[in-house]
């Protein structure tokens, strides 16, 4: 019978499942995920990904909302004119 490694057991028993049990790994994963989202979004839509502030920091900010508005307007302009 197999048992789960201790790191997995700790990760799955935490009260907040959206956080990894080690800070450096979580930050690296968030940044990698956000960079990948930006690259795909630039290829597909011509702008960075939306809600990238939330992906990078875990919090929604006013600056992020303004950036999303600018990105949405840019996408609209690029795709329609």
N, C-alpha and C positions, 0 to 999 in steps of 0.2 A: 504494500500500500504506500502511495506517495504522500508526502506532506509538503505543505507550502513553505517556501523559505521565510525566515523571520521578517525580512523587509516587507514582503507581501502581506503578512499577517498584520503587521503594524499599520500599513497603509489602509487596509480594508476595515480595520476596527476603529479608525479615527471617527470622530463625530462629524467632521466636515470632509466629505469625500472628494471635494474639488481641489484639495491641496495635497501635494506630495509630502511625505514625511521628512524630507530634507529640503531646506530653503534653496540651496544652490541649484539643485536639480530642477526644482519648480521654476525658478527664474530662467534657467537655460532653456527649459522646455517651452515656456511662454514666449520667449524671444524667438526661438526657432520656429514655432508655430506662427507667430505674427509675421516674421520675415517671409515664410512660405506663402501665407495668405496675401501679402502685398505683391509678391512676384506673380502669383496666379491672377490676381485681380488686375495688375498692370497689363498682363497679356490679354486678358479677356475684355476688360472694360476701359482700360486706358488710365485708370487712377488707382490709388492705394485702396486697400480694403476698408470697408466701413467698420465702425466700432473698434478700431485698432487700439484706442486708449484702454478699453476694457480688457482686450486680449493681453496687452502688455503689462498692465498694472493691476487688473482685477477690480478697478473702479471706473465708473463713468464720470467724466468731467465736462464742464461747460466748454472748454477748448475743444474737446473731442467731439461734442455735438456740433460746434461751429465747423470743424474740419469735415465732419460727415455731410453737413449741408453744402459746403463748397465742393466736395467730391461728387455729391449727387447732382448739383447744377452742372459741373463739368461733364459728367457722364451724359446728362441730357443734351447738352450742347454738342458734344462730340458725336453722339449717336443720331442726332436729328438735323444737323446743319452741315 
